[in-house]
Amino acid sequence: MQVGQRIVSLSAGGGGYGDPHTRDPQAVLRDVVEGYISIDRARAVYGVAARGDAQRRETLSVDAPGTARLRGDRTRDRTEPPDRCPVTL
């Protein structure tokens, strides 16, 4: 990049606030059922496991042991976030 140039990124959503692994699993499941996020996204981002028929989202429920396992594994594997990446012009 050159001095005076800029990068513009447009997004349909915000990054949220706080650690996604502390979000209430029922609230995450509600977002899945309402079609805001996929089951895969609930698992990957929020550490929430679901059981039921993915094709019939109204049948889904939170898999509490699976969620605890996912969140426990991720908590153990976490490190402190890196400092913000500096931009050198």
N, CA, C and O of each residue as an XYZ file, in Angstrom:
356
protein
N       0.841     -1.182      0.000
C       0.000      0.000      0.000
C       0.879      1.236      0.000
O       2.015      1.234      0.474
N       0.316      2.264     -0.540
C       1.009      3.549     -0.574
C       0.326      4.500      0.405
O      -0.858      4.353      0.705
N       1.075      5.459      0.889
C       0.513      6.479      1.767
C      -0.670      7.125      1.047
O      -0.561      7.494     -0.122
N      -1.788      7.261      1.738
C      -2.979      7.869      1.161
C      -3.953      6.861      0.595
O      -5.111      7.200      0.349
N      -3.512      5.614      0.378
C      -4.420      4.583     -0.085
C      -5.162      3.993      1.117
O      -4.717      4.117      2.258
N      -6.276      3.363      0.845
C      -7.024      2.745      1.931
C      -7.677      1.461      1.449
O      -7.870      1.254      0.251
N      -8.003      0.628      2.377
C      -8.719     -0.605      2.106
C     -10.109     -0.444      2.700
O     -10.253     -0.015      3.845
N     -11.126     -0.783      1.930
C     -12.505     -0.690      2.399
C     -13.087     -2.095      2.406
O     -12.991     -2.823      1.418
N     -13.683     -2.463      3.511
C     -14.316     -3.768      3.634
C     -15.758     -3.564      4.068
O     -16.022     -2.939      5.095
N     -16.683     -4.089      3.290
C     -18.102     -3.992      3.628
C     -18.570     -5.343      4.134
O     -18.252     -6.379      3.550
N     -19.321     -5.328      5.214
C     -19.777     -6.561      5.830
C     -21.238     -6.454      6.209
O     -21.728     -5.384      6.570
N     -21.925     -7.577      6.121
C     -23.344     -7.582      6.465
C     -23.582     -7.724      7.962
O     -24.713     -7.569      8.421
N     -22.555     -8.011      8.718
C     -22.745     -8.208     10.150
C     -21.561     -7.704     10.939
O     -20.510     -7.388     10.381
N     -21.741     -7.633     12.234
C     -20.668     -7.175     13.100
C     -19.897     -8.347     13.672
O     -20.298     -9.503     13.533
N     -18.814     -8.041     14.301
C     -17.971     -9.073     14.886
C     -18.482     -9.584     16.214
O     -17.985    -10.585     16.730
N     -19.458     -8.915     16.767
C     -19.973     -9.346     18.060
C     -19.161     -8.776     19.203
O     -18.234     -7.993     18.996
N     -19.513     -9.170     20.392
C     -18.848     -8.662     21.587
C     -18.572     -9.824     22.519
O     -19.465    -10.617     22.816
N     -17.352     -9.925     22.973
C     -17.005    -10.946     23.958
C     -16.633    -12.276     23.336
O     -16.616    -12.435     22.116
N     -16.338    -13.212     24.195
C     -15.912    -14.550     23.804
C     -17.118    -15.346     23.311
O     -18.069    -15.535     24.069
N     -17.107    -15.816     22.070
C     -18.266    -16.560     21.569
C     -18.535    -17.855     22.332
O     -19.653    -18.370     22.306
N     -17.507    -18.388     23.017
C     -17.710    -19.628     23.776
C     -18.475    -19.411     25.067
O     -18.857    -20.379     25.725
N     -18.707    -18.172     25.443
C     -19.495    -17.907     26.643
C     -20.949    -17.584     26.305
O     -21.761    -17.368     27.204
N     -21.280    -17.551     25.021
C     -22.665    -17.273     24.630
C     -23.551    -18.444     25.019
O     -23.153    -19.603     24.901
N     -24.739    -18.139     25.475
C     -25.696    -19.166     25.891
C     -25.959    -20.131     24.730
O     -26.385    -19.699     23.659
N     -25.710    -21.431     24.927
C     -25.935    -22.406     23.855
C     -27.362    -22.384     23.297
O     -27.562    -22.609     22.103
N     -28.349    -22.114     24.149
C     -29.736    -22.051     23.661
C     -29.924    -20.871     22.703
O     -30.672    -20.970     21.730
N     -29.244    -19.760     22.980
C     -29.326    -18.596     22.083
C     -28.674    -18.916     20.742
O     -29.175    -18.510     19.693
N     -27.557    -19.645     20.776
C     -26.889    -20.055     19.533
C     -27.813    -20.992     18.752
O     -27.974    -20.840     17.541
N     -28.413    -21.951     19.439
C     -29.331    -22.881     18.780
C     -30.506    -22.132     18.154
O     -30.938    -22.463     17.050
N     -31.014    -21.140     18.848
C     -32.121    -20.338     18.301
C     -31.696    -19.692     16.980
O     -32.477    -19.644     16.030
N     -30.453    -19.197     16.923
C     -29.955    -18.609     15.676
C     -29.875    -19.651     14.556
O     -30.122    -19.333     13.393
N     -29.531    -20.892     14.907
C     -29.503    -21.969     13.918
C     -30.912    -22.247     13.422
O     -31.151    -22.296     12.216
N     -31.843    -22.429     14.349
C     -33.224    -22.760     13.997
C     -33.842    -21.666     13.138
O     -34.608    -21.955     12.218
N     -33.513    -20.411     13.433
C     -34.072    -19.293     12.666
C     -33.314    -19.028     11.364
O     -33.681    -18.140     10.595
N     -32.257    -19.803     11.124
C     -31.532    -19.703      9.861
C     -30.484    -18.602      9.788
O     -29.993    -18.297      8.701
N     -30.129    -17.997     10.922
C     -29.115    -16.940     10.923
C     -27.701    -17.499     10.777
O     -26.844    -16.875     10.151
N     -27.459    -18.679     11.355
C     -26.153    -19.335     11.233
C     -26.380    -20.816     10.973
O     -27.458    -21.344     11.247
N     -25.374    -21.474     10.449
C     -25.466    -22.908     10.173
C     -25.054    -23.710     11.411
O     -24.476    -23.177     12.358
N     -25.365    -24.987     11.372
C     -24.931    -25.882     12.448
C     -23.402    -25.916     12.489
O     -22.799    -25.924     13.563
N     -22.791    -25.937     11.314
C     -21.322    -25.945     11.266
C     -20.739    -24.697     11.907
O     -19.736    -24.777     12.616
N     -21.357    -23.538     11.668
C     -20.882    -22.277     12.250
C     -21.086    -22.283     13.764
O     -20.226    -21.807     14.504
N     -22.210    -22.816     14.228
C     -22.459    -22.907     15.670
C     -21.375    -23.731     16.346
O     -20.915    -23.401     17.439
N     -20.979    -24.792     15.691
C     -19.953    -25.686     16.232
C     -18.573    -25.025     16.178
O     -17.842    -25.019     17.169
N     -18.224    -24.468     15.016
C     -16.877    -23.924     14.803
C     -16.619    -22.634     15.575
O     -15.539    -22.453     16.138
N     -17.602    -21.740     15.605
C     -17.387    -20.423     16.224
C     -17.791    -20.403     17.687
O     -17.060    -19.881     18.529
N     -18.948    -20.968     17.992
C     -19.507    -20.868     19.344
C     -19.254    -22.101     20.202
O     -19.517    -22.080     21.404
N     -18.747    -23.177     19.600
C     -18.507    -24.396     20.363
C     -19.792    -25.038     20.844
O     -19.842    -25.594     21.941
N     -20.843    -24.962     20.018
C     -22.138    -25.535     20.398
C     -22.442    -26.720     19.490
O     -22.491    -26.582     18.267
N     -22.643    -27.881     20.097
C     -23.025    -29.092     19.377
C     -24.539    -29.230     19.431
O     -25.170    -28.938     20.447
N     -25.107    -29.680     18.320
C     -26.565    -29.863     18.250
C     -26.869    -31.301     17.886
O     -26.062    -31.983     17.254
N     -28.046    -31.753     18.294
C     -28.521    -33.065     17.881
C     -29.909    -32.886     17.283
O     -30.629    -31.944     17.614
N     -30.265    -33.798     16.408
C     -31.546    -33.717     15.709
C     -31.322    -33.773     14.215
O     -30.212    -34.040     13.754
N     -32.368    -33.523     13.463
C     -32.339    -33.591     12.005
C     -31.991    -32.214     11.440
O     -32.782    -31.276     11.546
N     -30.816    -32.097     10.845
C     -30.362    -30.806     10.309
C     -31.274    -30.295      9.200
O     -31.346    -29.089      8.967
N     -31.968    -31.195      8.518
C     -32.883    -30.782      7.459
C     -34.200    -30.232      8.015
O     -34.919    -29.500      7.334
N     -34.497    -30.595      9.248
C     -35.691    -30.085      9.928
C     -35.205    -29.377     11.192
O     -35.209    -29.950     12.282
N     -34.789    -28.130     11.026
C     -34.130    -27.396     12.118
C     -34.960    -27.316     13.393
O     -34.404    -27.196     14.485
N     -36.284    -27.381     13.269
C     -37.126    -27.306     14.467
C     -36.944    -28.516     15.371
O     -37.361    -28.478     16.528
N     -36.330    -29.595     14.872
C     -36.089    -30.792     15.692
C     -34.777    -30.710     16.464
O     -34.483    -31.590     17.273
N     -33.993    -29.680     16.229
C     -32.672    -29.584     16.853
C     -32.764    -29.231     18.330
O     -33.670    -28.523     18.768
N     -31.796    -29.749     19.086
C     -31.637    -29.388     20.492
C     -30.144    -29.306     20.779
O     -29.326    -29.827     20.021
N     -29.803    -28.655     21.867
C     -28.400    -28.543     22.256
C     -27.931    -29.883     22.797
O     -28.582    -30.487     23.651
N     -26.805    -30.335     22.294
C     -26.136    -31.529     22.812
C     -25.202    -31.036     23.919
O     -24.062    -30.655     23.654
N     -25.694    -31.047     25.161
C     -24.938    -30.469     26.285
C     -23.581    -31.139     26.491
O     -22.586    -30.430     26.638
N     -23.493    -32.480     26.509
C     -22.165    -33.092     26.678
C     -21.223    -32.757     25.517
O     -20.036    -32.512     25.729
N     -21.754    -32.746     24.298
C     -20.940    -32.397     23.137
C     -20.465    -30.957     23.193
O     -19.321    -30.661     22.847
N     -21.339    -30.062     23.626
C     -20.981    -28.650     23.763
C     -19.901    -28.482     24.822
O     -18.937    -27.747     24.613
N     -20.054    -29.157     25.955
C     -19.044    -29.071     27.018
C     -17.699    -29.581     26.521
O     -16.657    -29.005     26.834
N     -17.722    -30.657     25.752
C     -16.485    -31.208     25.200
C     -15.831    -30.212     24.233
O     -14.630    -29.952     24.320
N     -16.631    -29.657     23.308
C     -16.090    -28.685     22.355
C     -15.508    -27.467     23.060
O     -14.401    -27.026     22.750
N     -16.251    -26.940     23.993
C     -15.786    -25.734     24.682
C     -14.600    -26.032     25.581
O     -13.696    -25.205     25.702
N     -14.586    -27.193     26.209
C     -13.456    -27.572     27.052
C     -12.188    -27.739     26.245
O     -11.119    -27.295     26.663
N     -12.299    -28.383     25.079
C     -11.136    -28.575     24.214
C     -10.583    -27.243     23.753
O      -9.369    -27.041     23.743
N     -11.457    -26.340     23.375
C     -10.997    -25.052     22.858
C     -10.407    -24.186     23.956
O      -9.443    -23.458     23.721
N     -10.968    -24.255     25.140
C     -10.436    -23.462     26.242
C      -9.031    -23.928     26.577
O      -8.144    -23.112     26.827
N      -8.827    -25.231     26.582
C      -7.519    -25.792     26.878
C      -6.497    -25.411     25.813
O      -5.329    -25.179     26.123
N      -6.942    -25.347     24.550
C      -6.026    -25.082     23.440
C      -5.735    -23.601     23.218
O      -4.853    -23.263     22.428
N      -6.441    -22.732     23.881
C      -6.295    -21.291     23.625
C      -4.998    -20.729     24.163
O      -4.438    -21.196     25.154
N      -4.553    -19.712     23.468
C      -3.432    -18.914     23.941
C      -3.892    -17.471     23.928
O      -4.963    -17.159     23.407
N      -3.098    -16.604     24.490
C      -3.450    -15.189     24.456
C      -3.493    -14.719     23.013
O      -2.664    -15.140     22.206
N      -4.449    -13.847     22.666
C      -4.504    -13.361     21.287
C      -3.268    -12.513     20.978
O      -2.758    -11.811     21.852
N      -2.786    -12.582     19.729
C      -1.617    -11.788     19.376
C      -1.953    -10.309     19.380
O      -3.118     -9.924     19.273
N      -0.912     -9.478     19.505
C      -1.120     -8.034     19.371
C      -1.668     -7.758     17.983
O      -1.472     -8.542     17.054
N      -2.352     -6.643     17.857
C      -2.867     -6.285     16.536
C      -1.720     -6.188     15.545
O      -0.643     -5.683     15.863
N      -1.966     -6.671     14.366
C      -0.918     -6.661     13.340
C      -0.613     -5.222     12.939
O      -1.508     -4.497     12.504
N       0.633     -4.808     13.083
C       0.968     -3.442     12.669
C       1.030     -3.339     11.162
O       1.411     -4.290     10.479
N       0.659     -2.198     10.652
C       0.730     -1.939      9.217
C       1.896     -0.996      8.989
O       1.967      0.077      9.587
N       2.796     -1.399      8.133
C       3.949     -0.571      7.809
C       3.765      0.013      6.435
O       3.564     -0.723      5.470
N       3.830      1.322      6.328
C       3.704      1.970      5.008
C       5.045      2.402      4.512
O       5.147      2.966      3.423
